[in-house]
Amino acid sequence: MHVHASTSSRGFTLVELLVAMALGLLVVGAGVSMFKQGMDVTTITSQRAQMQLDLRAAETLLKRDISLAGANMPTGGIPVPDTGTLPRFGCDLTGTCYIPATGAGANQGLPFPSFATVPVTPNTAYWVLPGPNKGPVVTPGQPPTDTITVIYADSTFQLNQYSVTFNGPGTSATFAPPAPPAAPQAVNDPVVGLKRGDVIMFQNTKGAALAEVTDNPAVNGTSYTVPFADGDALRLNQSAAASGNVPAILAGKNTQASRIWIITYYLDTFTDAGGQVTPRLMRQVNTQPPVPLTDNVMNLKFTYDAYDPDGTLQAELPDAGAGNVPPIIPNQIQKVNLESLTARSPVRGTQGYQGLNLQTQISVRNMSFRDRYAAP
C-alpha cells in the first residue's frame, strides 16, 4: 500500500476575510469609543476641579474682605470733601478708572454716596459700598454685573504708634516715632510702609478725615513727612472744601493715623491678540493697579440685608435700600449675600461648557459692633 501526502493551498475566502475585518473594526471601534468617553470624563472632571479650586480661592479672599468691612473704623462712616468735584473710588494713580462699566459716567469711578436726609448728609465713605449693575455685561441678554467696595483699617502696619503733627494748611503731616524702647515699622519701610496712592484716616477730637498720599514719605531725622496735596487720584485732598477734609480737623487734639484699605471687586473683560474675550474677577486696592483673581467668571451679583429707618430688617436688597423711600443708609447693612459667583470652563467640550456657581452669606459684624465698655 502506498500512502500519498496531500497538501492544500486553500486559504481564507473573501467572505471570511470581510467578516474578520468587520469584527476587528467593531472591537477597535468599541475600544476607541470607551477611550474617548474616558478622556471626556477625565477632561470634565479636571475642568470642574480646576474651576472649583480657582473659584474657591477667589471666594475666600472676597469673603475675608467683606467680613472685615468697618474693622477699626469709626461708627457710621466718614464725610468726604466736595468742592464741586466729587471724591471717587475705583481709579488708579494714572487717573484710569474701571467702574462703572456701563451707563452715564462709564469708567470715571464711582462717587462716595450722599443722601438728602434731614439734616443733609454730605458725601460719606461708608464701609460697604454697593455697586448694583455697575459692572460690564458679560453674558449677552443678561443685566450688567455688580461691583462691591469695602473699607477697613490696616492692622499690620502700626502707623497709629506714631505721633502726628499737621503742617501748614493741612497738606502734609509729620510722623514722629514713640520714645524708646518702642520701635514700630518705619513709615517708609519698603514692604509695609506708606507709599504714593495709600489712603490715611486721621482721627482726633475734631472728628475724622481721609487723605491720599501723593508722594513717598520724606525722612527728616527720625521723623517722616507725608504729603497729601490736592489733585490726587481719588479727589480726597480738597483743601479748599468747607468740611470732610484734613483742614477741618487741624485744631483737634490727640491725632492718630491709620492706613486704610479701599478694596473693590468687579468683573473685567480682557481681549487677547487673537480676539478671544476672557471675563475676569478683579480686585483693586486703594489706587493700585487692579489684580486679576481668576479667569472665566461670567457673573457677579450681590444683595444686602439692612435695617430700614424704622428698625425693620429688610432682606435681599440689590442696592442695599439706597432707592427706598426714605433710603436706607449703607451703615445699616448687616449682611452681604453673594447671590452669584459663576465660572465657566475655558474650553468647550463635547457637551458644551462646564459651569460652576457659588453662593454664600457674609456677616459684616464690624458694621454693627458697639463697645459698651468704652469710656464715654
Kinemage of the C-alpha trace (Angstrom):
@kinemage 1
@onewidth
@group {chain A} dominant
@subgroup {mainchain}
@vectorlist {calphas} color= white
{ca met a 1} P 0.000 0.000 0.000
{ca his a 2} L 1.267 3.405 -0.844
{ca val a 3} L 0.382 6.489 1.278
{ca his a 4} L 0.226 9.743 -0.600
{ca ala a 5} L 0.619 13.036 1.378
{ca ser a 6} L -1.723 15.711 0.236
{ca thr a 7} L -1.317 19.457 0.678
{ca ser a 8} L -3.955 22.131 0.339
{ca ser a 9} L -3.395 25.640 -0.959
{ca arg a 10} L -6.859 26.699 0.174
{ca gly a 11} L -6.804 29.979 2.361
{ca phe a 12} L -9.410 32.427 3.703
{ca thr a 13} L -12.212 33.194 1.433
{ca leu a 14} L -13.164 36.800 0.726
{ca val a 15} L -16.279 36.431 2.862
{ca glu a 16} L -14.258 35.115 5.801
{ca leu a 17} L -11.782 37.980 5.459
{ca leu a 18} L -14.547 40.583 5.378
{ca val a 19} L -16.234 39.074 8.421
{ca ala a 20} L -12.934 39.060 10.343
{ca met a 21} L -12.227 42.679 9.390
{ca ala a 22} L -15.730 43.725 10.395
{ca leu a 23} L -15.392 42.032 13.775
{ca gly a 24} L -11.979 43.610 14.244
{ca leu a 25} L -13.330 47.054 13.413
{ca leu a 26} L -16.170 46.576 15.885
{ca val a 27} L -13.700 45.671 18.630
{ca val a 28} L -11.361 48.558 17.790
{ca gly a 29} L -14.292 50.977 17.494
{ca ala a 30} L -15.662 49.928 20.850
{ca gly a 31} L -12.218 50.394 22.383
{ca val a 32} L -11.780 53.839 20.830
{ca ser a 33} L -15.278 54.879 21.978
{ca met a 34} L -14.570 53.737 25.529
{ca phe a 35} L -11.209 55.534 25.480
{ca lys a 36} L -12.833 58.740 24.210
{ca gln a 37} L -15.556 58.554 26.846
{ca gly a 38} L -12.908 58.062 29.493
{ca met a 39} L -10.926 61.051 28.192
{ca asp a 40} L -14.090 63.189 28.124
{ca val a 41} L -14.888 62.253 31.712
{ca thr a 42} L -11.299 62.992 32.723
{ca thr a 43} L -11.389 66.367 30.968
{ca ile a 44} L -14.731 67.311 32.547
{ca thr a 45} L -13.561 66.236 35.988
{ca ser a 46} L -10.281 68.104 35.588
{ca gln a 47} L -12.035 71.259 34.380
{ca arg a 48} L -14.548 71.211 37.229
{ca ala a 49} L -11.814 70.564 39.780
{ca gln a 50} L -9.730 73.467 38.453
{ca met a 51} L -12.764 75.783 38.321
{ca gln a 52} L -13.706 74.895 41.869
{ca leu a 53} L -10.137 75.414 43.086
{ca asp a 54} L -9.826 78.824 41.420
{ca leu a 55} L -13.309 79.987 42.359
{ca arg a 56} L -12.998 78.834 45.973
{ca ala a 57} L -9.701 80.706 46.360
{ca ala a 58} L -11.264 83.907 44.984
{ca glu a 59} L -14.367 83.442 47.139
{ca thr a 60} L -12.249 83.022 50.265
{ca leu a 61} L -10.479 86.337 49.674
{ca leu a 62} L -13.761 88.056 48.825
{ca lys a 63} L -15.430 86.765 51.994
{ca arg a 64} L -12.478 87.809 54.140
{ca asp a 65} L -12.507 91.378 52.833
{ca ile a 66} L -16.281 91.742 53.217
{ca ser a 67} L -16.243 90.308 56.743
{ca leu a 68} L -13.591 92.889 57.712
{ca ala a 69} L -15.596 95.872 56.421
{ca gly a 70} L -15.521 98.606 59.070
{ca ala a 71} L -12.829 96.939 61.204
{ca asn a 72} L -11.138 99.539 63.451
{ca met a 73} L -13.132 102.322 61.800
{ca pro a 74} L -15.451 104.899 63.431
{ca thr a 75} L -19.128 104.037 63.538
{ca gly a 76} L -21.266 105.255 60.655
{ca gly a 77} L -18.651 106.346 58.138
{ca ile a 78} L -16.540 109.442 57.450
{ca pro a 79} L -17.684 112.528 55.475
{ca val a 80} L -15.515 113.327 52.464
{ca pro a 81} L -14.996 116.788 50.887
{ca asp a 82} L -16.855 118.205 47.917
{ca thr a 83} L -15.975 121.435 46.142
{ca gly a 84} L -17.968 120.544 43.044
{ca thr a 85} L -15.676 117.652 42.144
{ca leu a 86} L -16.893 114.542 43.914
{ca pro a 87} L -14.403 112.210 45.606
{ca arg a 88} L -14.446 108.783 43.997
{ca phe a 89} L -13.109 105.232 44.153
{ca gly a 90} L -12.289 102.578 41.566
{ca cys a 91} L -9.437 104.556 39.943
{ca asp a 92} L -5.656 104.165 39.879
{ca leu a 93} L -2.750 106.603 40.149
{ca thr a 94} L -2.724 107.278 36.415
{ca gly a 95} L -6.303 108.535 36.578
{ca thr a 96} L -7.636 105.439 34.827
{ca cys a 97} L -10.975 104.341 36.287
{ca tyr a 98} L -12.521 100.910 35.912
{ca ile a 99} L -16.081 101.356 37.134
{ca pro a 100} L -18.853 101.865 36.313
{ca ala a 101} L -18.544 99.847 33.128
{ca thr a 102} L -21.936 100.921 31.749
{ca gly a 103} L -24.256 103.910 31.692
{ca ala a 104} L -23.534 107.573 32.255
{ca gly a 105} L -20.073 108.296 33.574
{ca ala a 106} L -18.697 104.953 32.395
{ca asn a 107} L -15.107 104.359 33.548
{ca gln a 108} L -14.990 107.593 35.556
{ca gly a 109} L -15.066 105.994 39.001
{ca leu a 110} L -17.932 105.837 41.483
{ca pro a 111} L -18.620 108.763 43.833
{ca phe a 112} L -18.991 108.223 47.539
{ca pro a 113} L -22.744 108.208 48.251
{ca ser a 114} L -24.788 111.111 49.576
{ca phe a 115} L -28.347 111.062 50.908
{ca ala a 116} L -30.692 114.055 51.063
{ca thr a 117} L -31.873 113.350 54.595
{ca val a 118} L -32.584 115.861 57.332
{ca pro a 119} L -30.106 117.229 58.152
{ca val a 120} L -28.495 116.876 54.722
{ca thr a 121} L -25.756 114.240 54.826
{ca pro a 122} L -22.590 115.086 52.874
{ca asn a 123} L -20.805 112.596 50.673
{ca thr a 124} L -19.681 109.847 53.011
{ca ala a 125} L -17.237 106.971 52.906
{ca tyr a 126} L -19.255 104.064 54.271
{ca trp a 127} L -17.616 100.747 54.979
{ca val a 128} L -19.680 98.793 52.440
{ca leu a 129} L -20.422 100.486 49.115
{ca pro a 130} L -22.787 98.504 46.851
{ca gly a 131} L -22.493 98.821 43.094
{ca pro a 132} L -25.594 97.187 41.574
{ca asn a 133} L -25.325 96.862 37.776
{ca lys a 134} L -22.087 98.908 37.722
{ca gly a 135} L -20.034 96.150 36.125
{ca pro a 136} L -19.919 95.024 32.480
{ca val a 137} L -22.416 92.848 30.628
{ca val a 138} L -20.576 89.541 30.315
{ca thr a 139} L -23.370 87.311 29.002
{ca pro a 140} L -25.413 88.851 26.147
{ca gly a 141} L -29.043 89.313 27.109
{ca gln a 142} L -28.271 89.373 30.828
{ca pro a 143} L -28.174 92.502 33.040
{ca pro a 144} L -24.859 94.150 33.925
{ca thr a 145} L -22.842 92.548 36.686
{ca asp a 146} L -22.326 94.116 40.137
{ca thr a 147} L -19.398 95.662 41.947
{ca ile a 148} L -18.742 95.890 45.676
{ca thr a 149} L -16.326 98.090 47.636
{ca val a 150} L -15.371 97.605 51.280
{ca ile a 151} L -13.235 99.733 53.579
{ca tyr a 152} L -11.329 98.684 56.693
{ca ala a 153} L -8.182 99.672 58.593
{ca asp a 154} L -4.815 98.019 58.046
{ca ser a 155} L -3.948 96.054 61.180
{ca thr a 156} L -0.422 95.108 60.024
{ca phe a 157} L 1.268 98.497 59.699
{ca gln a 158} L 1.476 100.192 63.114
{ca leu a 159} L 1.066 103.763 61.902
{ca asn a 160} L -1.072 104.534 64.960
{ca gln a 161} L 2.056 104.253 67.144
{ca tyr a 162} L 3.422 107.496 65.668
{ca ser a 163} L 2.502 110.971 66.917
{ca val a 164} L 1.048 113.189 64.182
{ca thr a 165} L 1.580 116.890 63.550
{ca phe a 166} L -0.168 118.605 60.639
{ca asn a 167} L 1.883 121.104 58.648
{ca gly a 168} L 0.739 124.476 57.268
{ca pro a 169} L -2.749 124.426 55.760
{ca gly a 170} L -3.077 120.669 56.225
{ca thr a 171} L -1.495 119.384 53.023
{ca ser a 172} L 1.103 117.261 54.803
{ca ala a 173} L 1.793 115.693 58.185
{ca thr a 174} L 4.888 114.790 60.166
{ca phe a 175} L 5.011 111.393 61.859
{ca ala a 176} L 7.311 111.143 64.891
{ca pro a 177} L 8.112 107.735 66.385
{ca pro a 178} L 7.334 106.969 70.027
{ca ala a 179} L 10.064 107.135 72.645
{ca pro a 180} L 12.316 104.081 73.019
{ca pro a 181} L 12.156 101.174 73.557
{ca ala a 182} L 9.116 101.079 71.258
{ca ala a 183} L 10.232 100.557 67.662
{ca pro a 184} L 7.348 100.420 65.160
{ca gln a 185} L 7.936 99.778 61.497
{ca ala a 186} L 9.444 102.701 59.607
{ca val a 187} L 6.928 104.900 57.781
{ca asn a 188} L 8.987 104.470 54.601
{ca asp a 189} L 9.517 100.720 55.062
{ca pro a 190} L 9.707 99.271 51.521
{ca val a 191} L 7.463 96.320 52.413
{ca val a 192} L 4.777 97.581 54.792
{ca gly a 193} L 5.355 101.349 54.860
{ca leu a 194} L 3.419 104.161 53.238
{ca lys a 195} L 3.716 104.826 49.526
{ca arg a 196} L 2.117 107.059 46.948
{ca gly a 197} L -1.548 106.203 46.494
{ca asp a 198} L -2.138 104.922 50.031
{ca val a 199} L -5.102 106.315 51.991
{ca ile a 200} L -4.739 107.519 55.594
{ca met a 201} L -7.519 108.011 58.123
{ca phe a 202} L -6.854 110.768 60.686
{ca gln a 203} L -8.883 110.956 63.900
{ca asn a 204} L -8.790 113.497 66.720
{ca thr a 205} L -11.103 115.488 68.968
{ca lys a 206} L -12.432 117.429 65.941
{ca gly a 207} L -13.519 114.360 64.032
{ca ala a 208} L -12.081 112.215 61.258
{ca ala a 209} L -10.857 112.746 57.711
{ca leu a 210} L -9.369 110.731 54.863
{ca ala a 211} L -6.319 111.757 52.846
{ca glu a 212} L -4.499 110.213 49.900
{ca val a 213} L -0.695 110.084 49.999
{ca thr a 214} L 0.583 111.950 46.931
{ca asp a 215} L 4.316 111.199 47.270
{ca asn a 216} L 6.551 108.791 49.113
{ca pro a 217} L 7.456 109.818 52.695
{ca ala a 218} L 10.435 112.155 53.177
{ca val a 219} L 12.873 111.408 56.011
{ca asn a 220} L 13.576 114.247 58.478
{ca gly a 221} L 15.948 112.858 61.071
{ca thr a 222} L 13.898 110.306 62.989
{ca ser a 223} L 10.587 111.654 61.667
{ca tyr a 224} L 8.795 111.348 58.342
{ca thr a 225} L 6.852 113.933 56.350
{ca val a 226} L 3.964 112.607 54.261
{ca pro a 227} L 2.267 114.893 51.690
{ca phe a 228} L -1.378 114.771 50.630
{ca ala a 229} L -1.661 117.577 48.132
{ca asp a 230} L -4.673 118.493 46.007
{ca gly a 231} L -5.190 116.801 42.656
{ca asp a 232} L -4.997 113.240 43.971
{ca ala a 233} L -6.482 110.340 42.033
{ca leu a 234} L -9.398 109.759 44.430
{ca arg a 235} L -10.063 113.505 44.919
{ca leu a 236} L -9.961 113.165 48.701
{ca asn a 237} L -7.453 116.002 49.217
{ca gln a 238} L -9.675 119.010 48.557
{ca ser a 239} L -8.042 121.548 50.867
{ca ala a 240} L -10.497 124.312 49.874
{ca ala a 241} L -13.566 122.322 50.976
{ca ala a 242} L -15.513 123.560 53.986
{ca ser a 243} L -15.678 120.120 55.607
{ca gly a 244} L -14.732 116.493 55.223
{ca asn a 245} L -11.005 117.164 54.719
{ca val a 246} L -7.843 117.410 56.806
{ca pro a 247} L -8.055 121.233 57.249
{ca ala a 248} L -11.415 120.694 59.003
{ca ile a 249} L -9.713 118.786 61.834
{ca leu a 250} L -6.458 120.778 62.094
{ca ala a 251} L -7.384 122.198 65.514
{ca gly a 252} L -8.117 118.795 67.010
{ca lys a 253} L -6.076 117.196 69.761
{ca asn a 254} L -4.529 113.721 70.098
{ca thr a 255} L -4.446 112.983 66.382
{ca gln a 256} L -3.999 109.349 65.434
{ca ala a 257} L -3.496 107.925 61.968
{ca ser a 258} L -4.164 104.564 60.353
{ca arg a 259} L -3.735 103.327 56.832
{ca ile a 260} L -6.985 102.028 55.390
{ca trp a 261} L -7.809 99.698 52.538
{ca ile a 262} L -10.446 100.658 49.959
{ca ile a 263} L -10.987 97.373 48.117
{ca thr a 264} L -13.179 96.988 45.052
{ca tyr a 265} L -14.259 93.738 43.386
{ca tyr a 266} L -15.621 93.800 39.844
{ca leu a 267} L -15.565 91.889 36.565
{ca asp a 268} L -13.482 92.982 33.604
{ca thr a 269} L -13.320 91.626 30.067
{ca phe a 270} L -9.841 91.001 28.652
{ca thr a 271} L -9.341 90.599 24.899
{ca asp a 272} L -6.145 88.847 23.780
{ca ala a 273} L -4.286 89.302 20.493
{ca gly a 274} L -6.419 86.637 18.839
{ca gly a 275} L -9.669 88.372 19.708
{ca gln a 276} L -10.594 85.898 22.454
{ca val a 277} L -12.594 87.640 25.211
{ca thr a 278} L -11.990 86.397 28.751
{ca pro a 279} L -14.021 87.781 31.686
{ca arg a 280} L -12.000 88.104 34.891
{ca leu a 281} L -12.728 88.740 38.550
{ca met a 282} L -10.628 91.753 39.542
{ca arg a 283} L -9.550 93.152 42.934
{ca gln a 284} L -8.317 96.724 43.292
{ca val a 285} L -6.791 98.137 46.499
{ca asn a 286} L -6.744 101.920 47.008
{ca thr a 287} L -5.165 103.398 43.864
{ca gln a 288} L -3.004 100.429 42.931
{ca pro a 289} L -3.460 98.647 39.579
{ca pro a 290} L -6.236 96.016 39.702
{ca val a 291} L -5.135 92.405 40.062
{ca pro a 292} L -6.979 89.507 38.358
{ca leu a 293} L -8.026 86.763 40.788
{ca thr a 294} L -9.420 84.186 38.373
{ca asp a 295} L -10.478 83.955 34.724
{ca asn a 296} L -13.757 82.982 33.056
{ca val a 297} L -16.056 84.437 35.723
{ca met a 298} L -19.370 85.002 33.987
{ca asn a 299} L -21.451 86.640 36.713
{ca leu a 300} L -21.076 88.566 39.968
{ca lys a 301} L -24.219 89.548 41.879
{ca phe a 302} L -24.896 90.734 45.436
{ca thr a 303} L -27.876 91.559 47.614
{ca tyr a 304} L -27.872 93.081 51.100
{ca asp a 305} L -29.765 92.723 54.366
{ca ala a 306} L -30.110 96.092 56.105
{ca tyr a 307} L -32.206 97.850 58.742
{ca asp a 308} L -34.610 100.478 57.423
{ca pro a 309} L -35.215 103.778 59.323
{ca asp a 310} L -37.969 102.071 61.341
{ca gly a 311} L -35.557 99.423 62.585
{ca thr a 312} L -37.036 96.619 60.459
{ca leu a 313} L -34.571 94.283 58.806
{ca gln a 314} L -35.075 94.273 55.028
{ca ala a 315} L -33.656 91.234 53.234
{ca glu a 316} L -32.020 90.715 49.840
{ca leu a 317} L -31.996 94.311 48.608
{ca pro a 318} L -29.942 94.636 45.388
{ca asp a 319} L -28.997 98.258 46.183
{ca ala a 320} L -28.977 97.832 49.997
{ca gly a 321} L -32.069 100.033 50.120
{ca ala a 322} L -30.492 103.205 48.695
{ca gly a 323} L -33.508 103.578 46.393
{ca asn a 324} L -36.092 103.113 49.147
{ca val a 325} L -38.242 105.998 50.358
{ca pro a 326} L -36.827 107.001 52.758
{ca pro a 327} L -33.489 105.479 51.747
{ca ile a 328} L -31.525 103.028 53.836
{ca ile a 329} L -28.058 104.359 54.669
{ca pro a 330} L -25.201 101.888 53.940
{ca asn a 331} L -24.084 101.901 57.577
{ca gln a 332} L -27.230 99.855 58.317
{ca ile a 333} L -26.055 96.891 56.214
{ca gln a 334} L -25.841 93.768 58.360
{ca lys a 335} L -25.249 91.015 55.826
{ca val a 336} L -23.907 90.730 52.278
{ca asn a 337} L -25.414 87.941 50.186
{ca leu a 338} L -23.212 86.675 47.381
{ca glu a 339} L -26.042 85.655 45.059
{ca ser a 340} L -23.891 84.544 42.149
{ca leu a 341} L -20.189 83.968 41.585
{ca thr a 342} L -20.341 81.971 38.381
{ca ala a 343} L -17.434 80.486 36.457
{ca arg a 344} L -17.265 78.741 33.090
{ca ser a 345} L -14.730 76.250 31.804
{ca pro a 346} L -12.146 77.834 29.453
{ca val a 347} L -12.638 75.169 26.749
{ca arg a 348} L -15.896 73.982 25.238
{ca gly a 349} L -16.270 70.215 25.476
{ca thr a 350} L -18.459 67.757 23.608
{ca gln a 351} L -21.306 68.549 25.997
{ca gly a 352} L -20.696 72.306 25.949
{ca tyr a 353} L -19.068 74.468 28.599
{ca gln a 354} L -18.884 73.360 32.201
{ca gly a 355} L -20.315 75.814 34.755
{ca leu a 356} L -19.957 76.338 38.485
{ca asn a 357} L -21.879 78.787 40.683
{ca leu a 358} L -21.045 79.655 44.294
{ca gln a 359} L -23.416 81.357 46.735
{ca thr a 360} L -22.845 82.389 50.321
{ca gln a 361} L -23.808 84.900 53.015
{ca ile a 362} L -21.263 87.092 54.798
{ca ser a 363} L -21.935 88.854 58.087
{ca val a 364} L -20.412 92.333 58.309
{ca arg a 365} L -20.095 92.148 62.064
{ca asn a 366} L -17.957 95.290 62.395
{ca met a 367} L -20.759 97.416 60.936
{ca ser a 368} L -22.964 96.836 63.973
{ca phe a 369} L -20.289 96.471 66.645
{ca arg a 370} L -20.644 98.724 69.663
{ca asp a 371} L -18.112 98.776 72.502
{ca arg a 372} L -20.382 99.037 75.528
{ca tyr a 373} L -17.386 99.138 77.856
{ca ala a 374} L -15.535 102.035 76.208
{ca ala a 375} L -15.127 105.180 78.268
{ca pro a 376} L -17.677 107.856 77.314
